[in-house]
């Protein structure tokens, strides 16, 4: 980048003009002083020459020299001669000294006496030496005498001030244009898209406005095109739900997670082709949209759930990390809500849709789960009436149902007693110049940029529960703020003690930031850290929640980035949303959802999604990172696509940090042993 002067153009020109004017005035003043001195000396020389001529004429006449002694001193005093010495080849014949030299004032000025030596023309060999008081030596400033010169100086100063003011006014438009250019280079293009009318040159300002407008249109068009690619690849155009490709991809990725359990619901409409023939296409589409809205509202209660339009008249819901009782309850809710809808003409009011349910665990095949759900759906159709049915499995390894009260007790025991387990996993970036700014390990061509932190808890039986299995319960009981505060306090304690030089990435919920008290607490805690410690912290937010609450999260994100922390958007691609937020927020990294990474080498549609996302981030400093890389084949494809980094078990597995020993622990409650009380003790 070229060097940009810090001084404004008007400041530089004003300084230049002022220096030129002052220099000219100084030169004129010095020249006037020298001229004034030269004129005075010439005047003295003329007087002394006439005086010498008089003495020369008198010495050439026949008069007695004694007569000259009577009138010569008066003549010398009249011409301000202090000393006069007339010498001949025989010696000094006459010497005059004015007695006024004995005065202290003139003695002080004796060093300033003007000396002149003149030879007599008629009397060869005679030399007259004079010491004369310089002209204007006792003169002082007089306003009347220097009135014209004073007026000239004042006029020059006045014209200089007015000229500089006029110059600033003329160059103010250029300064506005320059300041606008600085702000655009600083990244504030949207804020300074339109220039001030006073900007100059006008053609440059107008050209800049037009170019920025075209650039914004191009960005919006690119963003619309990227969104169009994603929606047409993964979303149903009528209902806006996921299509069959996305549903199968998500389901297959979930089935490969460790300890996963959940269910798939298939909702089918009976005799849809006959219904369409008896009704127009618009009413049929509107009815499908209505059904999709009902099912989507129910599925949104569960995190990581996927709702899709699987066939023309068949919908599918995948609910991972939920117990059998929770999924069956959800199926019953779907039936109750669908019964409230008014069916189209030609449909049986009490037998127009059915739901098939299949439960799954880790390691099962995707096709088998879909076949089981459709088998359960066929079984329900045999029975009359709107209802749901479950496919009966011989070996069902669903987790034990835990209600809200039990979850709350477990969270109270874990969080309040400081028994929360924190796991870390390194996140790698492909090698470059950035690794110098991190004091971390470098492995091959990848270096660790930070360690992402995960939460896990132990239940009453000592079984470790992953965060994906209890996050829904955390949101149900409203403990998001407590969980985030515990994680933050743990990491901040470690950072303040300088126990490690590692960088940490902390996952935060969006919901607690609706309370200003929580935002103020977080800001206060971060400002207590040094700038270096804050630069080692990064905060991750789920993309879907961040976009849905972008209005109140925008200033919070900018505040966190302003104090030196990094911002990461996590689970990118889990929901199909516009990525325009990446240009609006100071985001450092985008982390792709692990469902996009699973078997990426076999899924062209996921590769298309990633290419589209990389294209939308091409003109920014945002780096895209793949999460959940499991094998080398996936990593090779991801590097070819142009991703900047990766995270997953292919690089390193999760490792457990120590529990929250640094935080103050609550005193354990003393249990009272039932029995007879000893009142005398």
C-alpha positions in Angstrom: 0.0 0.0 0.0 1.3 3.4 -0.9 2.2 5.9 1.8 -0.5 8.4 2.5 0.6 11.8 4.1 -0.9 12.4 7.5 -1.2 16.2 7.0 -4.2 17.6 5.1 -3.7 19.2 1.7 -4.9 22.6 2.9 -2.5 22.4 5.9 0.4 21.7 3.7 -0.5 24.5 1.3 -1.2 27.0 4.1 2.1 26.2 5.7 3.9 26.6 2.3 2.2 29.9 1.5 2.8 31.3 5.0 6.5 30.3 4.9 6.9 32.0 1.5 5.2 35.2 2.6 7.2 35.4 5.9 10.4 34.7 4.0 9.7 37.4 1.5 8.9 39.9 4.3 12.1 38.9 6.1 14.2 39.4 2.9 12.6 42.7 2.3 13.3 43.8 5.9 16.9 42.8 5.7 17.3 44.5 2.4 15.7 47.7 3.7 18.0 47.7 6.7 21.1 47.3 4.6 19.9 49.9 2.2 19.1 52.3 5.0 22.6 51.7 6.5 24.3 52.3 3.1 22.4 55.5 2.5 23.5 56.8 5.9 27.1 55.9 5.3 27.1 57.6 1.9 25.7 60.7 3.5 28.5 60.8 6.1 31.1 60.2 3.5 29.9 63.2 1.5 30.0 65.5 4.6 33.5 64.3 5.5 34.7 64.8 2.0 33.5 68.4 2.0 35.0 68.9 5.4 38.3 67.5 4.2 38.2 69.7 1.2 37.7 72.8 3.4 40.7 71.8 5.6 42.8 71.1 2.5 42.0 74.5 1.0 42.7 76.3 4.2 46.1 74.6 4.6 47.0 75.6 1.0 46.3 79.3 1.7 48.7 81.6 3.4 46.7 81.8 6.6 48.2 81.0 9.9 47.4 77.5 11.1 46.5 78.8 14.5 43.5 80.5 13.0 42.2 77.2 11.9 42.2 75.9 15.4 39.5 78.4 16.3 36.8 77.5 13.8 37.7 73.8 13.0 36.4 72.3 16.3 33.0 73.9 15.8 32.8 72.6 12.3 33.8 69.1 13.5 31.2 69.1 16.2 28.6 70.2 13.7 29.3 67.1 11.6 29.2 64.7 14.7 32.9 64.1 14.5 34.1 62.5 17.7 37.8 62.4 16.9 39.9 64.0 14.2 43.5 63.6 13.5 45.5 65.3 10.8 48.9 63.9 10.2 51.8 64.7 7.8 54.9 62.9 6.8 56.5 64.7 9.8 53.9 63.5 12.2 50.6 64.5 13.7 50.0 68.2 13.2 46.5 68.4 14.7 44.3 66.2 16.8 40.7 66.9 18.0 38.7 64.9 20.5 35.2 65.8 21.5 34.8 66.0 25.2 31.4 64.5 25.0 33.1 61.0 24.7 33.6 61.1 28.4 29.8 60.6 28.8 28.9 57.0 29.7 26.3 56.7 26.9 28.7 57.6 24.2 31.5 55.5 25.7 29.1 52.5 25.3 28.6 53.4 21.7 32.3 54.0 20.9 32.5 50.6 19.4 29.9 51.7 16.9 31.8 54.8 15.7 32.2 55.1 11.9 35.8 55.5 10.9 37.0 57.2 7.7 40.4 58.0 6.4 40.8 60.6 3.6 43.9 61.9 1.8 44.3 65.6 1.1 44.6 66.4 -2.6 46.5 69.8 -2.5 48.7 68.8 0.4 50.5 65.6 -0.6 51.2 63.2 2.2 48.6 64.7 4.6 46.0 62.3 5.9 42.7 63.1 7.7 41.3 60.4 10.0 37.8 60.7 11.3 35.7 58.9 13.8 32.1 59.9 13.4 28.9 58.9 15.2 26.9 56.8 12.8 23.7 58.4 11.4 20.4 57.4 13.0 22.2 55.8 16.0 20.1 57.6 18.5 16.9 57.3 16.4 13.9 55.4 17.8 10.7 54.0 16.2 8.3 56.8 15.3 4.8 55.9 14.2 4.5 59.0 12.1 7.8 58.4 10.3 7.1 54.7 9.7 3.3 55.0 9.2 3.4 53.9 5.6 5.7 51.0 6.3 3.5 49.9 9.2 0.4 50.1 7.1 2.2 48.0 4.4 3.1 45.3 6.9 -0.5 45.2 8.3 -1.9 45.0 4.8 0.3 42.1 4.0 -0.7 40.3 7.2 -4.4 40.9 6.5 -4.2 39.7 2.9 -2.2 36.7 4.1 -4.9 35.7 6.6 -7.8 36.3 4.2 -5.9 34.4 1.5 -5.3 31.4 3.7 -8.9 31.3 4.8 -10.0 31.4 1.1 -7.5 28.7 0.3 -8.9 26.5 3.1 -12.4 27.0 1.8 -11.4 26.1 -1.7 -9.6 22.9 -0.6 -12.2 21.8 1.9 -13.8 19.6 -0.8 -10.6 17.9 -1.6 -10.1 17.2 2.1 -13.5 15.7 2.3 -12.7 13.5 -0.6 -9.4 12.5 0.9 -11.0 11.7 4.3 -13.7 9.6 2.5 -10.9 7.7 0.8 -9.3 7.0 4.1 -12.5 5.6 5.5 -13.1 3.4 2.5 -9.6 2.0 2.8 -10.4 1.3 6.5 -13.3 -0.9 5.4 -16.2 1.5 6.0 -17.5 1.3 2.5 -21.2 1.2 3.3 -21.0 4.2 5.6 -19.3 6.4 3.0 -21.0 5.0 -0.1 -22.4 8.5 -0.9 -20.1 11.5 -0.9 -20.7 15.0 0.3 -21.9 17.5 -2.2 -18.9 19.7 -1.3 -16.3 17.1 -2.3 -13.9 18.3 -5.0 -12.9 17.5 -7.7 -16.6 16.8 -8.5 -15.8 14.3 -11.3 -13.7 12.1 -9.0 -16.4 12.2 -6.3 -19.1 11.3 -8.7 -17.0 8.5 -10.2 -16.3 7.1 -6.8 -20.1 7.2 -5.9 -20.9 5.3 -9.1 -18.2 2.7 -8.6 -19.2 2.0 -5.0 -22.9 1.7 -6.1 -21.9 -0.8 -8.8 -19.8 -2.7 -6.3 -22.6 -2.9 -3.8 -25.0 -4.1 -6.6 -22.4 -6.7 -7.6 -22.0 -7.9 -4.1 -25.7 -8.2 -3.5 -26.1 -10.0 -6.8 -23.3 -12.3 -5.9 -24.9 -12.9 -2.5 -28.2 -13.6 -4.1 -26.6 -15.9 -6.6 -24.8 -17.8 -3.8 -28.1 -18.1 -1.8 -29.9 -19.2 -5.0 -27.3 -22.0 -5.5 -27.7 -23.2 -1.9 -31.5 -23.0 -1.8 -31.9 -24.8 -5.1 -29.4 -27.4 -4.1 -30.7 -28.1 -0.6 -34.1 -26.5 -0.1 -37.6 -27.2 -1.4 -38.8 -24.3 -3.5 -42.4 -24.5 -2.4 -42.2 -24.9 1.4 -38.7 -23.6 2.0 -37.9 -26.8 3.9 -34.9 -29.0 3.2 -35.1 -31.3 0.3 -34.4 -35.0 0.1 -30.7 -34.5 -0.7 -30.1 -32.4 2.4 -32.1 -34.7 4.7 -30.3 -37.8 3.6 -26.9 -36.0 4.0 -27.8 -34.8 7.5 -29.2 -38.2 8.6 -26.1 -40.0 7.4 -23.8 -37.6 9.2 -25.8 -37.9 12.4 -25.7 -41.7 12.3 -21.9 -41.6 12.4 -21.6 -39.6 15.6 -20.6 -41.3 18.8 -23.4 -42.2 21.1 -26.1 -40.6 19.0 -29.7 -41.6 19.4 -32.9 -40.1 17.9 -35.8 -40.7 15.6 -37.1 -40.1 12.1 -40.8 -39.2 11.4 -42.3 -39.7 8.0 -45.6 -37.7 7.5 -47.5 -38.8 4.3 -50.7 -37.4 2.8 -53.0 -40.1 1.3 -54.0 -40.1 -2.3 -52.4 -36.8 -3.1 -52.5 -37.2 -6.9 -56.3 -37.7 -6.8 -56.7 -34.7 -4.5 -54.7 -32.5 -7.0 -56.9 -33.6 -9.9 -60.0 -32.6 -8.0 -58.5 -29.3 -6.8 -56.5 -26.6 -8.6 -52.7 -26.5 -8.2 -52.7 -23.3 -6.1 -54.9 -24.6 -3.4 -52.8 -27.8 -3.2 -49.6 -25.8 -2.9 -51.1 -23.6 -0.2 -52.2 -26.7 1.7 -48.7 -28.2 1.5 -47.2 -24.9 2.7 -49.6 -24.9 5.6 -48.6 -28.4 6.6 -45.0 -27.6 6.3 -45.4 -24.5 8.6 -47.0 -26.6 11.3 -44.3 -29.3 11.2 -41.5 -26.8 11.0 -42.8 -24.9 14.1 -42.8 -28.2 16.1 -39.3 -29.2 14.9 -37.8 -25.9 15.8 -38.1 -26.7 19.5 -35.2 -29.2 19.1 -31.7 -28.2 18.2 -30.0 -29.9 15.2 -33.4 -31.1 14.0 -34.0 -31.3 10.2 -37.4 -30.8 8.5 -37.6 -31.7 4.9 -40.1 -32.3 2.1 -39.0 -35.8 1.2 -41.5 -36.5 -1.7 -44.3 -34.4 -3.3 -46.8 -35.4 -0.5 -44.5 -36.7 2.1 -42.5 -34.8 4.8 -39.7 -36.1 7.0 -38.4 -34.9 10.4 -35.1 -36.0 12.0 -34.8 -35.4 15.7 -31.3 -36.4 17.0 -30.1 -36.5 20.6 -33.6 -37.1 22.0 -35.1 -39.9 24.0 -37.8 -42.3 22.8 -40.4 -40.7 25.1 -39.6 -37.2 23.8 -39.9 -38.3 20.2 -43.2 -40.1 20.7 -44.5 -37.1 22.5 -43.5 -35.0 19.4 -45.3 -37.4 17.1 -48.5 -37.1 19.1 -48.1 -33.3 19.0 -47.8 -33.5 15.2 -51.0 -35.5 15.0 -52.9 -33.1 17.2 -51.8 -30.1 15.2 -52.5 -31.7 11.8 -56.0 -32.6 13.0 -56.7 -28.8 13.4 -56.1 -28.2 9.7 -59.0 -28.1 7.2 -58.4 -30.7 4.5 -59.0 -30.1 0.8 -61.9 -31.3 -1.1 -61.7 -35.0 -1.8 -59.8 -35.8 1.4 -61.3 -37.8 4.3 -61.5 -35.5 7.3 -60.4 -38.2 9.8 -58.1 -40.2 7.5 -56.0 -37.9 5.3 -52.5 -38.2 6.8 -50.4 -40.6 8.8 -47.1 -40.6 10.6 -44.5 -43.3 10.7 -41.7 -43.3 13.4 -38.4 -45.1 13.5 -35.8 -44.8 16.2 -32.1 -44.9 15.4 -28.8 -45.2 17.2 -25.2 -44.9 16.2 -23.9 -47.1 13.3 -27.3 -47.9 11.6 -27.7 -47.4 7.9 -29.6 -44.5 6.5 -31.6 -46.5 4.1 -32.6 -48.9 6.8 -34.0 -46.1 9.0 -36.0 -44.7 6.1 -37.4 -48.1 5.2 -38.4 -48.7 8.9 -40.2 -45.3 9.0 -42.1 -46.1 5.8 -42.9 -49.6 7.1 -44.4 -48.0 10.2 -46.2 -45.6 8.0 -47.8 -48.4 6.0 -48.9 -50.0 9.3 -50.7 -46.9 10.4 -52.5 -46.6 7.0 -54.1 -49.9 7.6 -55.8 -48.5 10.7 -58.4 -45.9 10.1 -58.0 -42.4 11.4 -55.2 -39.9 11.6 -52.5 -41.3 13.8 -48.9 -42.3 14.2 -47.1 -45.6 14.5 -43.6 -46.7 15.6 -41.5 -49.4 14.1 -40.8 -52.0 16.7 -37.1 -52.9 17.0 -35.8 -55.9 18.9 -32.7 -54.0 20.2 -33.4 -50.4 21.1 -30.6 -48.6 22.8 -32.4 -45.4 23.5 -31.2 -43.4 26.5 -33.2 -43.3 29.6 -35.8 -40.5 29.6 -34.9 -37.6 31.8 -37.5 -34.9 32.6 -37.0 -31.2 33.1 -36.8 -31.6 36.9 -34.1 -34.2 36.7 -32.1 -32.2 34.1 -32.3 -29.1 36.4 -31.1 -31.1 39.4 -28.2 -32.5 37.4 -27.3 -29.0 36.1 -27.4 -27.5 39.6 -25.3 -30.3 40.9 -22.8 -30.0 38.0 -22.5 -26.2 37.6 -22.9 -25.1 41.2 -20.6 -27.7 42.6 -18.0 -27.0 39.8 -18.1 -30.4 38.3 -18.4 -29.3 34.7 -16.0 -31.1 32.4 -14.3 -29.0 29.7 -12.8 -30.6 26.7 -10.5 -29.0 24.1 -9.7 -29.7 20.5 -7.1 -27.9 18.4 -8.1 -26.1 15.3 -5.5 -26.0 12.5 -4.9 -23.5 9.7 -2.9 -24.2 6.6 0.6 -22.7 7.0 1.3 -19.1 6.1 2.6 -15.9 7.5 -0.1 -15.8 10.2 1.6 -18.5 12.3 4.1 -15.9 13.5 1.4 -14.2 15.5 0.5 -17.3 17.5 2.7 -18.9 20.1 1.4 -22.4 19.3 2.7 -25.6 17.9 3.2 -26.0 14.2 2.7 -29.5 12.7 3.7 -30.0 9.1 2.1 -27.5 7.0 -0.7 -26.8 9.5 -0.4 -24.8 12.7 -2.7 -24.6 15.7 -4.6 -21.3 15.7 -6.7 -22.0 18.8 -8.2 -24.7 21.0 -12.0 -24.9 20.9 -13.6 -25.7 24.2 -16.6 -28.2 24.7 -18.7 -29.0 27.7 -19.6 -32.4 29.0 -21.2 -33.5 32.2 -21.5 -36.7 34.3 -24.8 -38.0 35.3 -25.7 -39.8 38.5 -24.3 -43.0 37.2 -21.0 -41.5 36.2 -21.7 -41.6 32.4 -20.3 -38.7 30.5 -22.9 -36.9 28.5 -21.9 -34.9 25.4 -23.1 -31.3 24.9 -25.2 -32.2 21.9 -27.3 -34.4 24.2 -28.0 -31.8 26.9 -28.0 -28.5 25.1 -31.8 -28.8 24.5 -32.3 -29.3 28.2 -30.1 -26.3 28.9 -32.3 -24.1 26.8 -35.5 -25.6 28.3 -34.5 -24.9 31.9 -32.9 -21.5 30.9 -29.4 -22.2 32.1 -27.6 -20.8 29.0 -26.2 -17.8 31.0 -25.0 -20.0 33.9 -23.2 -22.3 31.5 -21.5 -19.5 29.6 -20.4 -17.7 32.8 -18.8 -20.9 34.2 -16.9 -21.4 31.0 -15.8 -17.8 30.8 -14.7 -17.6 34.4 -12.7 -20.8 34.0 -10.7 -19.6 31.0 -10.3 -16.1 32.4 -8.8 -17.5 35.6 -6.3 -19.5 33.6 -5.4 -16.5 31.4 -4.9 -14.2 34.4 -2.5 -16.7 36.0 -0.6 -17.0 32.7 -0.5 -20.7 33.0 -0.5 -21.2 29.3 0.1 -19.2 26.1 -2.6 -21.0 24.1 -5.5 -19.4 22.3 -9.0 -20.5 23.3 -12.3 -20.4 21.5 -15.4 -20.4 23.7 -18.9 -21.3 22.4 -21.5 -18.8 23.6 -25.3 -18.8 23.5 -27.0 -15.8 21.8 -30.0 -15.7 24.2 -28.3 -14.3 27.3 -27.2 -11.2 25.4 -30.8 -10.0 25.3 -30.1 -8.9 28.9 -27.9 -5.8 29.2 -26.6 -6.9 32.6 -25.0 -9.9 31.0 -23.4 -7.9 28.3 -22.1 -5.4 30.8 -20.7 -8.2 32.9 -18.9 -9.8 30.0 -17.4 -6.4 28.9 -16.2 -5.7 32.4 -14.5 -9.0 32.8 -12.8 -8.7 29.4 -11.6 -5.1 30.0 -9.8 -6.3 33.2 -7.5 -8.4 30.9 -4.5 -7.0 29.1 -4.6 -6.4 25.4 -2.4 -9.5 24.8 -4.7 -11.7 26.8 -7.8 -10.5 25.0 -6.2 -11.2 21.7 -5.9 -14.9 22.7 -9.7 -15.2 23.1 -12.2 -16.1 20.5 -16.0 -16.4 20.8 -18.1 -18.7 18.7 -21.8 -18.2 17.9 -24.1 -20.6 16.0 -24.9 -19.2 12.6 -28.7 -19.8 12.7 -29.2 -18.1 16.1 -26.9 -15.2 15.2 -28.7 -14.4 11.9 -32.1 -14.7 13.6 -31.0 -12.2 16.3 -28.7 -10.1 14.2 -30.3 -6.7 15.1 -29.3 -6.8 18.8 -26.2 -9.0 18.3 -24.6 -6.6 15.8 -23.3 -4.0 18.3 -22.3 -6.8 20.7 -20.2 -8.5 18.0 -18.5 -5.2 17.1 -17.9 -4.5 20.8 -16.1 -7.8 21.3 -14.1 -7.4 18.2 -13.3 -3.8 19.1 -11.6 -4.8 22.4 -9.4 -7.3 20.6 -11.2 -10.6 20.7 -11.9 -12.7 17.6 -15.3 -13.6 16.3 -16.1 -17.1 14.9 -19.4 -18.2 13.4 -20.0 -21.9 14.0 -22.2 -24.5 12.4 -22.2 -22.7 9.1 -24.4 -24.6 6.6 -26.6 -26.4 9.2 -29.4 -23.9 8.2 -29.6 -22.3 4.8 -29.3 -18.6 5.4 -27.8 -15.6 3.5 -24.1 -15.0 4.3 -24.4 -11.3 3.9 -23.7 -11.0 7.7 -20.1 -11.9 7.0 -19.5 -8.6 5.3 -21.5 -6.7 7.9 -19.8 -8.2 11.0 -16.1 -8.3 11.9 -15.9 -12.1 11.6 -12.5 -13.8 11.6 -13.4 -17.5 10.9 -16.4 -19.4 9.5 -16.6 -23.0 10.8 -18.6 -25.4 8.6 -21.1 -27.7 10.1 -19.8 -31.3 10.4 -22.7 -32.6 8.3 -21.2 -30.9 5.3 -17.8 -32.5 5.8 -18.9 -36.1 6.3 -17.8 -38.0 3.2 -17.3 -34.8 1.3 -15.4 -36.7 -1.3 -18.6 -38.6 -2.3 -21.0 -35.7 -2.1 -20.9 -33.2 -5.0 -23.8 -31.1 -3.6 -21.8 -30.4 -0.5 -18.8 -29.4 -2.5 -21.0 -27.0 -4.5 -22.2 -25.5 -1.3 -18.6 -25.0 0.0 -17.5 -23.5 -3.3 -20.4 -21.0 -3.1 -19.5 -20.1 0.4 -15.8 -19.6 -0.4 -16.8 -17.4 -3.4 -18.9 -15.1 -1.1 -15.9 -14.7 1.2 -13.4 -14.2 -1.5 -13.1 -10.4 -1.1 -12.9 -10.5 2.7 -10.3 -11.5 5.3 -12.5 -14.3 6.6 -11.1 -17.8 6.7 -13.3 -20.9 6.3 -12.5 -23.9 8.5 -13.9 -27.4 8.2 -15.1 -29.0 11.4 -15.4 -32.8 11.8 -12.6 -33.9 9.5 -12.3 -37.7 10.1 -10.0 -39.1 7.4 -7.4 -38.1 4.8 -9.7 -38.4 1.8 -12.0 -35.7 3.2 -9.0 -33.4 4.0 -7.6 -33.8 0.5 -10.9 -32.8 -1.1 -11.3 -29.9 1.3 -7.8 -28.5 0.5 -8.6 -28.8 -3.2 -11.7 -26.8 -2.6 -9.6 -24.0 -1.0 -10.5 -24.2 2.7 -8.1 -22.4 5.0 -8.1 -24.9 7.9 -9.6 -27.9 9.5 -10.6 -29.4 12.8 -11.5 -32.9 13.8 -10.2 -36.3 14.8 -8.0 -36.6 11.7 -5.8 -33.9 13.3 -6.3 -34.5 17.0 -9.0 -35.9 19.3 -10.6 -34.1 22.2 -8.7 -33.9 25.4 -10.2 -33.2 28.8 -9.1 -30.2 30.8 -9.1 -30.2 34.6 -12.5 -29.5 36.2 -13.2 -26.1 37.6 -10.9 -26.2 40.6 -9.9 -22.6 40.3 -13.4 -21.3 41.0 -14.7 -21.0 44.6 -16.6 -24.1 45.5 -19.8 -24.1 47.4 -19.8 -25.9 50.8 -21.4 -29.3 50.6 -24.7 -29.6 52.4 -24.5 -31.6 55.6 -27.0 -34.4 55.4 -29.0 -35.2 58.5 -29.1 -38.9 59.4 -32.6 -39.9 60.3 -33.0 -41.1 63.8 -33.8 -40.0 67.3 -32.5 -36.5 68.2 -30.3 -36.2 71.3 -31.7 -32.9 72.8 -29.1 -32.9 75.6 -26.1 -32.9 73.4 
